[in-house]
Amino acid sequence: MKKFVIAIAMLGLSAGAVTAATVTNRDDKDYTLTVTESGNRTEVGLAAGQTISVCGGGCFLTLPNGDRETLSGSETVEISGGRASIK
């Protein structure tokens, strides 16, 4: 029974990662993004060339230029030339 519970928990964790939005920084400059998810606000560093996963269950993402986008958790965000595009 214990192995079954652990397996279900691991499945839940991996399912959350699959539905998370990805943010890729294509610039040579580091950025700080603000992620607001379930009322909790977190600042996330994004180094030059780095890709991160955010918003497993949907969130608001404040981009480097101050724009605020609503993400459901399945988007791909790319930052290039200081501008973000969402796919």
PyMOL Python script that loads the backbone (N, CA, C, O; Angstrom):
from pymol import cmd

cmd.read_pdbstr("""\
ATOM      1  N   MET A   1       0.823  -1.194   0.000  1.00  0.00           N
ATOM      2  CA  MET A   1       0.000   0.000   0.000  1.00  0.00           C
ATOM      3  C   MET A   1       0.871   1.263   0.000  1.00  0.00           C
ATOM      4  O   MET A   1       0.563   2.242  -0.680  1.00  0.00           O
ATOM      5  N   LYS A   2       1.964   1.223   0.776  1.00  0.00           N
ATOM      6  CA  LYS A   2       2.852   2.383   0.863  1.00  0.00           C
ATOM      7  C   LYS A   2       3.463   2.706  -0.503  1.00  0.00           C
ATOM      8  O   LYS A   2       3.573   3.875  -0.873  1.00  0.00           O
ATOM      9  N   LYS A   3       3.859   1.677  -1.247  1.00  0.00           N
ATOM     10  CA  LYS A   3       4.431   1.892  -2.584  1.00  0.00           C
ATOM     11  C   LYS A   3       3.400   2.499  -3.520  1.00  0.00           C
ATOM     12  O   LYS A   3       3.741   3.328  -4.364  1.00  0.00           O
ATOM     13  N   PHE A   4       2.143   2.094  -3.382  1.00  0.00           N
ATOM     14  CA  PHE A   4       1.072   2.619  -4.218  1.00  0.00           C
ATOM     15  C   PHE A   4       0.885   4.119  -3.964  1.00  0.00           C
ATOM     16  O   PHE A   4       0.749   4.899  -4.907  1.00  0.00           O
ATOM     17  N   VAL A   5       0.878   4.516  -2.692  1.00  0.00           N
ATOM     18  CA  VAL A   5       0.710   5.930  -2.334  1.00  0.00           C
ATOM     19  C   VAL A   5       1.879   6.750  -2.872  1.00  0.00           C
ATOM     20  O   VAL A   5       1.674   7.846  -3.396  1.00  0.00           O
ATOM     21  N   ILE A   6       3.081   6.244  -2.753  1.00  0.00           N
ATOM     22  CA  ILE A   6       4.267   6.950  -3.269  1.00  0.00           C
ATOM     23  C   ILE A   6       4.178   7.075  -4.785  1.00  0.00           C
ATOM     24  O   ILE A   6       4.509   8.126  -5.333  1.00  0.00           O
ATOM     25  N   ALA A   7       3.741   6.031  -5.467  1.00  0.00           N
ATOM     26  CA  ALA A   7       3.612   6.069  -6.925  1.00  0.00           C
ATOM     27  C   ALA A   7       2.590   7.107  -7.359  1.00  0.00           C
ATOM     28  O   ALA A   7       2.823   7.839  -8.321  1.00  0.00           O
ATOM     29  N   ILE A   8       1.466   7.180  -6.666  1.00  0.00           N
ATOM     30  CA  ILE A   8       0.438   8.182  -6.993  1.00  0.00           C
ATOM     31  C   ILE A   8       0.980   9.587  -6.763  1.00  0.00           C
ATOM     32  O   ILE A   8       0.741  10.482  -7.574  1.00  0.00           O
ATOM     33  N   ALA A   9       1.702   9.790  -5.674  1.00  0.00           N
ATOM     34  CA  ALA A   9       2.279  11.106  -5.394  1.00  0.00           C
ATOM     35  C   ALA A   9       3.273  11.514  -6.474  1.00  0.00           C
ATOM     36  O   ALA A   9       3.262  12.663  -6.917  1.00  0.00           O
ATOM     37  N   MET A  10       4.123  10.602  -6.901  1.00  0.00           N
ATOM     38  CA  MET A  10       5.099  10.898  -7.952  1.00  0.00           C
ATOM     39  C   MET A  10       4.402  11.196  -9.275  1.00  0.00           C
ATOM     40  O   MET A  10       4.841  12.071 -10.022  1.00  0.00           O
ATOM     41  N   LEU A  11       3.332  10.487  -9.568  1.00  0.00           N
ATOM     42  CA  LEU A  11       2.575  10.742 -10.786  1.00  0.00           C
ATOM     43  C   LEU A  11       1.992  12.147 -10.767  1.00  0.00           C
ATOM     44  O   LEU A  11       2.012  12.846 -11.780  1.00  0.00           O
ATOM     45  N   GLY A  12       1.480  12.554  -9.629  1.00  0.00           N
ATOM     46  CA  GLY A  12       0.941  13.904  -9.495  1.00  0.00           C
ATOM     47  C   GLY A  12       1.991  14.966  -9.688  1.00  0.00           C
ATOM     48  O   GLY A  12       1.730  15.985 -10.329  1.00  0.00           O
ATOM     49  N   LEU A  13       3.183  14.751  -9.144  1.00  0.00           N
ATOM     50  CA  LEU A  13       4.268  15.714  -9.316  1.00  0.00           C
ATOM     51  C   LEU A  13       4.703  15.807 -10.767  1.00  0.00           C
ATOM     52  O   LEU A  13       4.927  16.908 -11.271  1.00  0.00           O
ATOM     53  N   SER A  14       4.826  14.685 -11.446  1.00  0.00           N
ATOM     54  CA  SER A  14       5.259  14.716 -12.838  1.00  0.00           C
ATOM     55  C   SER A  14       4.178  15.294 -13.738  1.00  0.00           C
ATOM     56  O   SER A  14       4.496  15.939 -14.736  1.00  0.00           O
ATOM     57  N   ALA A  15       2.916  15.080 -13.412  1.00  0.00           N
ATOM     58  CA  ALA A  15       1.831  15.645 -14.219  1.00  0.00           C
ATOM     59  C   ALA A  15       1.837  17.159 -14.128  1.00  0.00           C
ATOM     60  O   ALA A  15       1.549  17.834 -15.117  1.00  0.00           O
ATOM     61  N   GLY A  16       2.162  17.718 -12.948  1.00  0.00           N
ATOM     62  CA  GLY A  16       2.227  19.166 -12.793  1.00  0.00           C
ATOM     63  C   GLY A  16       3.326  19.771 -13.646  1.00  0.00           C
ATOM     64  O   GLY A  16       3.153  20.856 -14.201  1.00  0.00           O
ATOM     65  N   ALA A  17       4.451  19.087 -13.757  1.00  0.00           N
ATOM     66  CA  ALA A  17       5.571  19.601 -14.535  1.00  0.00           C
ATOM     67  C   ALA A  17       5.254  19.595 -16.023  1.00  0.00           C
ATOM     68  O   ALA A  17       5.746  20.448 -16.762  1.00  0.00           O
ATOM     69  N   VAL A  18       4.439  18.646 -16.472  1.00  0.00           N
ATOM     70  CA  VAL A  18       4.096  18.541 -17.880  1.00  0.00           C
ATOM     71  C   VAL A  18       3.245  19.720 -18.320  1.00  0.00           C
ATOM     72  O   VAL A  18       3.373  20.184 -19.452  1.00  0.00           O
ATOM     73  N   THR A  19       2.375  20.213 -17.438  1.00  0.00           N
ATOM     74  CA  THR A  19       1.467  21.278 -17.819  1.00  0.00           C
ATOM     75  C   THR A  19       1.998  22.673 -17.497  1.00  0.00           C
ATOM     76  O   THR A  19       1.295  23.658 -17.724  1.00  0.00           O
ATOM     77  N   ALA A  20       3.200  22.782 -16.983  1.00  0.00           N
ATOM     78  CA  ALA A  20       3.765  24.076 -16.631  1.00  0.00           C
ATOM     79  C   ALA A  20       4.176  24.849 -17.885  1.00  0.00           C
ATOM     80  O   ALA A  20       4.600  24.265 -18.882  1.00  0.00           O
ATOM     81  N   ALA A  21       4.041  26.163 -17.812  1.00  0.00           N
ATOM     82  CA  ALA A  21       4.510  27.018 -18.898  1.00  0.00           C
ATOM     83  C   ALA A  21       6.032  27.075 -18.853  1.00  0.00           C
ATOM     84  O   ALA A  21       6.630  26.957 -17.784  1.00  0.00           O
ATOM     85  N   THR A  22       6.650  27.254 -20.002  1.00  0.00           N
ATOM     86  CA  THR A  22       8.102  27.405 -20.056  1.00  0.00           C
ATOM     87  C   THR A  22       8.438  28.828 -20.479  1.00  0.00           C
ATOM     88  O   THR A  22       7.769  29.418 -21.328  1.00  0.00           O
ATOM     89  N   VAL A  23       9.480  29.360 -19.875  1.00  0.00           N
ATOM     90  CA  VAL A  23       9.965  30.701 -20.214  1.00  0.00           C
ATOM     91  C   VAL A  23      11.435  30.561 -20.593  1.00  0.00           C
ATOM     92  O   VAL A  23      12.234  30.037 -19.817  1.00  0.00           O
ATOM     93  N   THR A  24      11.787  31.032 -21.787  1.00  0.00           N
ATOM     94  CA  THR A  24      13.161  30.970 -22.278  1.00  0.00           C
ATOM     95  C   THR A  24      13.686  32.379 -22.498  1.00  0.00           C
ATOM     96  O   THR A  24      13.038  33.204 -23.142  1.00  0.00           O
ATOM     97  N   ASN A  25      14.864  32.643 -21.958  1.00  0.00           N
ATOM     98  CA  ASN A  25      15.526  33.931 -22.134  1.00  0.00           C
ATOM     99  C   ASN A  25      16.556  33.791 -23.246  1.00  0.00           C
ATOM    100  O   ASN A  25      17.589  33.152 -23.050  1.00  0.00           O
ATOM    101  N   ARG A  26      16.294  34.371 -24.397  1.00  0.00           N
ATOM    102  CA  ARG A  26      17.199  34.301 -25.538  1.00  0.00           C
ATOM    103  C   ARG A  26      18.179  35.485 -25.563  1.00  0.00           C
ATOM    104  O   ARG A  26      19.031  35.573 -26.447  1.00  0.00           O
ATOM    105  N   ASP A  27      18.050  36.383 -24.594  1.00  0.00           N
ATOM    106  CA  ASP A  27      18.929  37.548 -24.523  1.00  0.00           C
ATOM    107  C   ASP A  27      20.217  37.226 -23.774  1.00  0.00           C
ATOM    108  O   ASP A  27      20.348  36.173 -23.150  1.00  0.00           O
ATOM    109  N   ASP A  28      21.178  38.174 -23.853  1.00  0.00           N
ATOM    110  CA  ASP A  28      22.436  38.062 -23.113  1.00  0.00           C
ATOM    111  C   ASP A  28      22.328  38.722 -21.739  1.00  0.00           C
ATOM    112  O   ASP A  28      23.323  38.836 -21.023  1.00  0.00           O
ATOM    113  N   LYS A  29      21.139  39.148 -21.377  1.00  0.00           N
ATOM    114  CA  LYS A  29      20.887  39.868 -20.133  1.00  0.00           C
ATOM    115  C   LYS A  29      20.015  39.014 -19.211  1.00  0.00           C
ATOM    116  O   LYS A  29      19.115  38.316 -19.679  1.00  0.00           O
ATOM    117  N   ASP A  30      20.281  39.069 -17.903  1.00  0.00           N
ATOM    118  CA  ASP A  30      19.445  38.382 -16.929  1.00  0.00           C
ATOM    119  C   ASP A  30      18.189  39.220 -16.654  1.00  0.00           C
ATOM    120  O   ASP A  30      18.221  40.447 -16.744  1.00  0.00           O
ATOM    121  N   TYR A  31      17.091  38.545 -16.320  1.00  0.00           N
ATOM    122  CA  TYR A  31      15.836  39.212 -16.002  1.00  0.00           C
ATOM    123  C   TYR A  31      15.275  38.660 -14.702  1.00  0.00           C
ATOM    124  O   TYR A  31      15.628  37.564 -14.266  1.00  0.00           O
ATOM    125  N   THR A  32      14.391  39.447 -14.092  1.00  0.00           N
ATOM    126  CA  THR A  32      13.612  38.987 -12.947  1.00  0.00           C
ATOM    127  C   THR A  32      12.148  39.055 -13.340  1.00  0.00           C
ATOM    128  O   THR A  32      11.655  40.104 -13.755  1.00  0.00           O
ATOM    129  N   LEU A  33      11.458  37.936 -13.207  1.00  0.00           N
ATOM    130  CA  LEU A  33      10.038  37.858 -13.511  1.00  0.00           C
ATOM    131  C   LEU A  33       9.272  37.743 -12.200  1.00  0.00           C
ATOM    132  O   LEU A  33       9.782  37.195 -11.223  1.00  0.00           O
ATOM    133  N   THR A  34       8.048  38.261 -12.181  1.00  0.00           N
ATOM    134  CA  THR A  34       7.192  38.102 -11.013  1.00  0.00           C
ATOM    135  C   THR A  34       6.081  37.147 -11.372  1.00  0.00           C
ATOM    136  O   THR A  34       5.341  37.372 -12.330  1.00  0.00           O
ATOM    137  N   VAL A  35       5.963  36.076 -10.601  1.00  0.00           N
ATOM    138  CA  VAL A  35       4.946  35.058 -10.819  1.00  0.00           C
ATOM    139  C   VAL A  35       3.957  35.140  -9.665  1.00  0.00           C
ATOM    140  O   VAL A  35       4.346  35.034  -8.501  1.00  0.00           O
ATOM    141  N   THR A  36       2.673  35.331  -9.985  1.00  0.00           N
ATOM    142  CA  THR A  36       1.624  35.346  -8.968  1.00  0.00           C
ATOM    143  C   THR A  36       0.720  34.159  -9.226  1.00  0.00           C
ATOM    144  O   THR A  36       0.001  34.111 -10.225  1.00  0.00           O
ATOM    145  N   GLU A  37       0.766  33.196  -8.304  1.00  0.00           N
ATOM    146  CA  GLU A  37       0.017  31.955  -8.458  1.00  0.00           C
ATOM    147  C   GLU A  37      -0.712  31.667  -7.156  1.00  0.00           C
ATOM    148  O   GLU A  37      -0.098  31.613  -6.091  1.00  0.00           O
ATOM    149  N   SER A  38      -2.023  31.483  -7.247  1.00  0.00           N
ATOM    150  CA  SER A  38      -2.864  31.221  -6.068  1.00  0.00           C
ATOM    151  C   SER A  38      -2.688  32.302  -5.006  1.00  0.00           C
ATOM    152  O   SER A  38      -2.689  32.010  -3.810  1.00  0.00           O
ATOM    153  N   GLY A  39      -2.537  33.552  -5.445  1.00  0.00           N
ATOM    154  CA  GLY A  39      -2.400  34.669  -4.530  1.00  0.00           C
ATOM    155  C   GLY A  39      -1.001  34.864  -3.964  1.00  0.00           C
ATOM    156  O   GLY A  39      -0.757  35.831  -3.243  1.00  0.00           O
ATOM    157  N   ASN A  40      -0.085  33.967  -4.278  1.00  0.00           N
ATOM    158  CA  ASN A  40       1.290  34.067  -3.789  1.00  0.00           C
ATOM    159  C   ASN A  40       2.184  34.671  -4.862  1.00  0.00           C
ATOM    160  O   ASN A  40       2.226  34.196  -5.996  1.00  0.00           O
ATOM    161  N   ARG A  41       2.895  35.724  -4.484  1.00  0.00           N
ATOM    162  CA  ARG A  41       3.765  36.439  -5.424  1.00  0.00           C
ATOM    163  C   ARG A  41       5.216  36.043  -5.177  1.00  0.00           C
ATOM    164  O   ARG A  41       5.708  36.107  -4.050  1.00  0.00           O
ATOM    165  N   THR A  42       5.898  35.630  -6.252  1.00  0.00           N
ATOM    166  CA  THR A  42       7.283  35.188  -6.162  1.00  0.00           C
ATOM    167  C   THR A  42       8.100  35.825  -7.271  1.00  0.00           C
ATOM    168  O   THR A  42       7.656  35.877  -8.418  1.00  0.00           O
ATOM    169  N   GLU A  43       9.288  36.308  -6.942  1.00  0.00           N
ATOM    170  CA  GLU A  43      10.197  36.804  -7.965  1.00  0.00           C
ATOM    171  C   GLU A  43      11.125  35.673  -8.366  1.00  0.00           C
ATOM    172  O   GLU A  43      11.705  34.993  -7.520  1.00  0.00           O
ATOM    173  N   VAL A  44      11.256  35.482  -9.688  1.00  0.00           N
ATOM    174  CA  VAL A  44      12.042  34.379 -10.229  1.00  0.00           C
ATOM    175  C   VAL A  44      13.124  34.954 -11.133  1.00  0.00           C
ATOM    176  O   VAL A  44      12.831  35.714 -12.056  1.00  0.00           O
ATOM    177  N   GLY A  45      14.375  34.588 -10.865  1.00  0.00           N
ATOM    178  CA  GLY A  45      15.479  35.023 -11.705  1.00  0.00           C
ATOM    179  C   GLY A  45      15.567  34.169 -12.959  1.00  0.00           C
ATOM    180  O   GLY A  45      15.379  32.954 -12.909  1.00  0.00           O
ATOM    181  N   LEU A  46      15.852  34.807 -14.074  1.00  0.00           N
ATOM    182  CA  LEU A  46      15.985  34.116 -15.358  1.00  0.00           C
ATOM    183  C   LEU A  46      17.291  34.576 -15.993  1.00  0.00           C
ATOM    184  O   LEU A  46      17.378  35.683 -16.525  1.00  0.00           O
ATOM    185  N   ALA A  47      18.298  33.725 -15.933  1.00  0.00           N
ATOM    186  CA  ALA A  47      19.621  34.065 -16.455  1.00  0.00           C
ATOM    187  C   ALA A  47      19.625  34.053 -17.982  1.00  0.00           C
ATOM    188  O   ALA A  47      18.753  33.453 -18.611  1.00  0.00           O
ATOM    189  N   ALA A  48      20.601  34.715 -18.560  1.00  0.00           N
ATOM    190  CA  ALA A  48      20.763  34.726 -20.011  1.00  0.00           C
ATOM    191  C   ALA A  48      20.857  33.295 -20.524  1.00  0.00           C
ATOM    192  O   ALA A  48      21.655  32.503 -20.022  1.00  0.00           O
ATOM    193  N   GLY A  49      20.037  32.962 -21.529  1.00  0.00           N
ATOM    194  CA  GLY A  49      20.052  31.641 -22.132  1.00  0.00           C
ATOM    195  C   GLY A  49      19.305  30.565 -21.359  1.00  0.00           C
ATOM    196  O   GLY A  49      19.231  29.426 -21.821  1.00  0.00           O
ATOM    197  N   GLN A  50      18.760  30.887 -20.215  1.00  0.00           N
ATOM    198  CA  GLN A  50      18.105  29.895 -19.361  1.00  0.00           C
ATOM    199  C   GLN A  50      16.645  29.662 -19.750  1.00  0.00           C
ATOM    200  O   GLN A  50      15.974  30.564 -20.251  1.00  0.00           O
ATOM    201  N   THR A  51      16.163  28.436 -19.510  1.00  0.00           N
ATOM    202  CA  THR A  51      14.758  28.084 -19.667  1.00  0.00           C
ATOM    203  C   THR A  51      14.263  27.564 -18.327  1.00  0.00           C
ATOM    204  O   THR A  51      14.907  26.718 -17.706  1.00  0.00           O
ATOM    205  N   ILE A  52      13.102  28.080 -17.876  1.00  0.00           N
ATOM    206  CA  ILE A  52      12.517  27.633 -16.621  1.00  0.00           C
ATOM    207  C   ILE A  52      11.059  27.244 -16.839  1.00  0.00           C
ATOM    208  O   ILE A  52      10.454  27.611 -17.846  1.00  0.00           O
ATOM    209  N   SER A  53      10.507  26.506 -15.897  1.00  0.00           N
ATOM    210  CA  SER A  53       9.090  26.148 -15.899  1.00  0.00           C
ATOM    211  C   SER A  53       8.401  26.908 -14.780  1.00  0.00           C
ATOM    212  O   SER A  53       8.903  26.972 -13.658  1.00  0.00           O
ATOM    213  N   VAL A  54       7.242  27.486 -15.094  1.00  0.00           N
ATOM    214  CA  VAL A  54       6.452  28.232 -14.108  1.00  0.00           C
ATOM    215  C   VAL A  54       4.975  27.925 -14.316  1.00  0.00           C
ATOM    216  O   VAL A  54       4.594  27.347 -15.334  1.00  0.00           O
ATOM    217  N   CYS A  55       4.169  28.299 -13.381  1.00  0.00           N
ATOM    218  CA  CYS A  55       2.710  28.299 -13.529  1.00  0.00           C
ATOM    219  C   CYS A  55       2.110  26.918 -13.798  1.00  0.00           C
ATOM    220  O   CYS A  55       1.415  26.732 -14.797  1.00  0.00           O
ATOM    221  N   GLY A  56       2.363  25.979 -12.943  1.00  0.00           N
ATOM    222  CA  GLY A  56       1.796  24.656 -13.111  1.00  0.00           C
ATOM    223  C   GLY A  56       0.276  24.643 -13.118  1.00  0.00           C
ATOM    224  O   GLY A  56      -0.330  23.799 -13.779  1.00  0.00           O
ATOM    225  N   GLY A  57      -0.344  25.556 -12.399  1.00  0.00           N
ATOM    226  CA  GLY A  57      -1.798  25.578 -12.341  1.00  0.00           C
ATOM    227  C   GLY A  57      -2.383  26.895 -12.817  1.00  0.00           C
ATOM    228  O   GLY A  57      -3.503  27.247 -12.446  1.00  0.00           O
ATOM    229  N   GLY A  58      -1.642  27.620 -13.629  1.00  0.00           N
ATOM    230  CA  GLY A  58      -2.094  28.931 -14.090  1.00  0.00           C
ATOM    231  C   GLY A  58      -1.567  30.015 -13.166  1.00  0.00           C
ATOM    232  O   GLY A  58      -1.392  29.794 -11.967  1.00  0.00           O
ATOM    233  N   CYS A  59      -1.317  31.186 -13.731  1.00  0.00           N
ATOM    234  CA  CYS A  59      -0.769  32.283 -12.933  1.00  0.00           C
ATOM    235  C   CYS A  59      -0.818  33.582 -13.723  1.00  0.00           C
ATOM    236  O   CYS A  59      -1.215  33.620 -14.888  1.00  0.00           O
ATOM    237  N   PHE A  60      -0.401  34.636 -13.048  1.00  0.00           N
ATOM    238  CA  PHE A  60      -0.116  35.910 -13.700  1.00  0.00           C
ATOM    239  C   PHE A  60       1.395  36.031 -13.742  1.00  0.00           C
ATOM    240  O   PHE A  60       2.071  35.774 -12.746  1.00  0.00           O
ATOM    241  N   LEU A  61       1.924  36.420 -14.891  1.00  0.00           N
ATOM    242  CA  LEU A  61       3.360  36.569 -15.073  1.00  0.00           C
ATOM    243  C   LEU A  61       3.646  38.024 -15.440  1.00  0.00           C
ATOM    244  O   LEU A  61       3.163  38.520 -16.457  1.00  0.00           O
ATOM    245  N   THR A  62       4.439  38.707 -14.599  1.00  0.00           N
ATOM    246  CA  THR A  62       4.837  40.073 -14.901  1.00  0.00           C
ATOM    247  C   THR A  62       6.183  39.999 -15.598  1.00  0.00           C
ATOM    248  O   THR A  62       7.162  39.497 -15.047  1.00  0.00           O
ATOM    249  N   LEU A  63       6.212  40.512 -16.825  1.00  0.00           N
ATOM    250  CA  LEU A  63       7.374  40.430 -17.704  1.00  0.00           C
ATOM    251  C   LEU A  63       8.337  41.575 -17.449  1.00  0.00           C
ATOM    252  O   LEU A  63       7.979  42.537 -16.768  1.00  0.00           O
ATOM    253  N   PRO A  64       9.566  41.495 -17.984  1.00  0.00           N
ATOM    254  CA  PRO A  64      10.576  42.527 -17.729  1.00  0.00           C
ATOM    255  C   PRO A  64      10.135  43.949 -18.087  1.00  0.00           C
ATOM    256  O   PRO A  64      10.580  44.903 -17.449  1.00  0.00           O
ATOM    257  N   ASN A  65       9.279  44.108 -19.083  1.00  0.00           N
ATOM    258  CA  ASN A  65       8.836  45.452 -19.471  1.00  0.00           C
ATOM    259  C   ASN A  65       7.656  45.945 -18.647  1.00  0.00           C
ATOM    260  O   ASN A  65       7.157  47.045 -18.883  1.00  0.00           O
ATOM    261  N   GLY A  66       7.195  45.131 -17.665  1.00  0.00           N
ATOM    262  CA  GLY A  66       6.088  45.526 -16.800  1.00  0.00           C
ATOM    263  C   GLY A  66       4.744  44.984 -17.237  1.00  0.00           C
ATOM    264  O   GLY A  66       3.779  45.058 -16.477  1.00  0.00           O
ATOM    265  N   ASP A  67       4.653  44.438 -18.445  1.00  0.00           N
ATOM    266  CA  ASP A  67       3.391  43.845 -18.893  1.00  0.00           C
ATOM    267  C   ASP A  67       3.045  42.653 -18.023  1.00  0.00           C
ATOM    268  O   ASP A  67       3.926  41.918 -17.576  1.00  0.00           O
ATOM    269  N   ARG A  68       1.756  42.470 -17.788  1.00  0.00           N
ATOM    270  CA  ARG A  68       1.276  41.341 -16.982  1.00  0.00           C
ATOM    271  C   ARG A  68       0.432  40.443 -17.872  1.00  0.00           C
ATOM    272  O   ARG A  68      -0.545  40.892 -18.471  1.00  0.00           O
ATOM    273  N   GLU A  69       0.809  39.186 -17.955  1.00  0.00           N
ATOM    274  CA  GLU A  69       0.116  38.209 -18.794  1.00  0.00           C
ATOM    275  C   GLU A  69      -0.516  37.126 -17.918  1.00  0.00           C
ATOM    276  O   GLU A  69       0.019  36.768 -16.869  1.00  0.00           O
ATOM    277  N   THR A  70      -1.646  36.621 -18.363  1.00  0.00           N
ATOM    278  CA  THR A  70      -2.298  35.506 -17.695  1.00  0.00           C
ATOM    279  C   THR A  70      -1.914  34.228 -18.424  1.00  0.00           C
ATOM    280  O   THR A  70      -2.116  34.112 -19.633  1.00  0.00           O
ATOM    281  N   LEU A  71      -1.360  33.272 -17.691  1.00  0.00           N
ATOM    282  CA  LEU A  71      -0.948  32.001 -18.283  1.00  0.00           C
ATOM    283  C   LEU A  71      -1.783  30.873 -17.689  1.00  0.00           C
ATOM    284  O   LEU A  71      -2.077  30.867 -16.493  1.00  0.00           O
ATOM    285  N   SER A  72      -2.158  29.928 -18.529  1.00  0.00           N
ATOM    286  CA  SER A  72      -2.915  28.765 -18.053  1.00  0.00           C
ATOM    287  C   SER A  72      -1.986  27.650 -17.616  1.00  0.00           C
ATOM    288  O   SER A  72      -2.397  26.755 -16.878  1.00  0.00           O
ATOM    289  N   GLY A  73      -0.742  27.692 -18.060  1.00  0.00           N
ATOM    290  CA  GLY A  73       0.235  26.688 -17.674  1.00  0.00           C
ATOM    291  C   GLY A  73       0.730  25.853 -18.833  1.00  0.00           C
ATOM    292  O   GLY A  73       1.556  24.962 -18.634  1.00  0.00           O
ATOM    293  N   SER A  74       0.250  26.114 -20.043  1.00  0.00           N
ATOM    294  CA  SER A  74       0.694  25.314 -21.186  1.00  0.00           C
ATOM    295  C   SER A  74       1.449  26.143 -22.225  1.00  0.00           C
ATOM    296  O   SER A  74       1.829  25.625 -23.275  1.00  0.00           O
ATOM    297  N   GLU A  75       1.663  27.411 -21.940  1.00  0.00           N
ATOM    298  CA  GLU A  75       2.284  28.303 -22.917  1.00  0.00           C
ATOM    299  C   GLU A  75       3.805  28.173 -22.950  1.00  0.00           C
ATOM    300  O   GLU A  75       4.438  27.654 -22.031  1.00  0.00           O
ATOM    301  N   THR A  76       4.357  28.673 -24.059  1.00  0.00           N
ATOM    302  CA  THR A  76       5.797  28.833 -24.209  1.00  0.00           C
ATOM    303  C   THR A  76       6.049  30.325 -24.354  1.00  0.00           C
ATOM    304  O   THR A  76       5.529  30.966 -25.267  1.00  0.00           O
ATOM    305  N   VAL A  77       6.846  30.870 -23.452  1.00  0.00           N
ATOM    306  CA  VAL A  77       7.174  32.294 -23.476  1.00  0.00           C
ATOM    307  C   VAL A  77       8.640  32.421 -23.844  1.00  0.00           C
ATOM    308  O   VAL A  77       9.493  31.758 -23.255  1.00  0.00           O
ATOM    309  N   GLU A  78       8.938  33.281 -24.828  1.00  0.00           N
ATOM    310  CA  GLU A  78      10.314  33.539 -25.230  1.00  0.00           C
ATOM    311  C   GLU A  78      10.608  35.007 -25.097  1.00  0.00           C
ATOM    312  O   GLU A  78       9.846  35.846 -25.577  1.00  0.00           O
ATOM    313  N   ILE A  79      11.726  35.330 -24.439  1.00  0.00           N
ATOM    314  CA  ILE A  79      12.164  36.711 -24.299  1.00  0.00           C
ATOM    315  C   ILE A  79      13.358  36.897 -25.229  1.00  0.00           C
ATOM    316  O   ILE A  79      14.364  36.195 -25.128  1.00  0.00           O
ATOM    317  N   SER A  80      13.220  37.854 -26.131  1.00  0.00           N
ATOM    318  CA  SER A  80      14.271  38.152 -27.106  1.00  0.00           C
ATOM    319  C   SER A  80      14.248  39.647 -27.394  1.00  0.00           C
ATOM    320  O   SER A  80      13.190  40.210 -27.678  1.00  0.00           O
ATOM    321  N   GLY A  81      15.395  40.286 -27.324  1.00  0.00           N
ATOM    322  CA  GLY A  81      15.450  41.728 -27.573  1.00  0.00           C
ATOM    323  C   GLY A  81      14.679  42.515 -26.528  1.00  0.00           C
ATOM    324  O   GLY A  81      14.198  43.613 -26.809  1.00  0.00           O
ATOM    325  N   GLY A  82      14.555  41.965 -25.319  1.00  0.00           N
ATOM    326  CA  GLY A  82      13.830  42.642 -24.252  1.00  0.00           C
ATOM    327  C   GLY A  82      12.326  42.523 -24.358  1.00  0.00           C
ATOM    328  O   GLY A  82      11.603  43.076 -23.529  1.00  0.00           O
ATOM    329  N   ARG A  83      11.843  41.816 -25.356  1.00  0.00           N
ATOM    330  CA  ARG A  83      10.392  41.645 -25.557  1.00  0.00           C
ATOM    331  C   ARG A  83      10.010  40.186 -25.396  1.00  0.00           C
ATOM    332  O   ARG A  83      10.771  39.285 -25.750  1.00  0.00           O
ATOM    333  N   ALA A  84       8.833  39.967 -24.861  1.00  0.00           N
ATOM    334  CA  ALA A  84       8.342  38.603 -24.667  1.00  0.00           C
ATOM    335  C   ALA A  84       7.287  38.274 -25.706  1.00  0.00           C
ATOM    336  O   ALA A  84       6.438  39.104 -26.031  1.00  0.00           O
ATOM    337  N   SER A  85       7.349  37.061 -26.221  1.00  0.00           N
ATOM    338  CA  SER A  85       6.285  36.568 -27.093  1.00  0.00           C
ATOM    339  C   SER A  85       5.751  35.279 -26.474  1.00  0.00           C
ATOM    340  O   SER A  85       6.503  34.453 -25.956  1.00  0.00           O
ATOM    341  N   ILE A  86       4.444  35.139 -26.543  1.00  0.00           N
ATOM    342  CA  ILE A  86       3.784  33.984 -25.932  1.00  0.00           C
ATOM    343  C   ILE A  86       3.167  33.140 -27.026  1.00  0.00           C
ATOM    344  O   ILE A  86       2.427  33.636 -27.876  1.00  0.00           O
ATOM    345  N   LYS A  87       3.486  31.853 -26.991  1.00  0.00           N
ATOM    346  CA  LYS A  87       2.973  30.925 -27.994  1.00  0.00           C
ATOM    347  C   LYS A  87       2.122  29.874 -27.336  1.00  0.00           C
ATOM    348  O   LYS A  87       1.594  28.993 -28.015  1.00  0.00           O
TER     349      LYS A  87
END
""", "prot")
cmd.dss("prot")
cmd.show_as("cartoon", "prot")
cmd.util.cbc("prot")
cmd.orient("prot")
